[in-house]
Amino acid sequence: MDHPPTLTRDLIGRESEVVVFEVERGAIRKFTDAVQDQTPACVRGDVAPPTFPTTFRMTIPGLTFDLARVLHGAQEYRYERPLRAGDRVSCRVRVADVYQRKGRLGEMTFLILTMEGTDESGSPVFSGTTTAILR
């Protein structure tokens, strides 16, 4: 069985390019339906549910892993204001930490990613932290 290269602490601080995401009404509605959010403004597609930035995909150079080995540990978002249909949000994701722990299933790697999103004027809209656990 071949093992993927180990994620190491030298990845800490590595960032994606800035990517601009257009928050579309249809995408909000689709996501709202998928997460079964009943908030009227979300159902209409006016305001995105709090976990909507999980749909924003960015790559960090040098950071690769087998998604089949990933357990979702935690996800947290903090907002300065809600994401709304029509917003254009500039986002960047960064490796905040990488560490190993022994668990019941053996050695596990914890990957902590932070994401920042700003509006067209450069004002912060949201920040987020994701913990991924690789078995």
Secondary structure, 3 states (H helix, E strand, C coil): CCCCCCCCHHHCCCECCCEEEECCHHHHHHHHHHCCCCCHHHHCCCECCCCHHHHCCCCCCCCCCCHHHEEEEEEEEEECCCCECCCEEEEEEEEEEEEEEEECCEEEEEEEEEEEEECCCCCEEEEEEEEEEEC
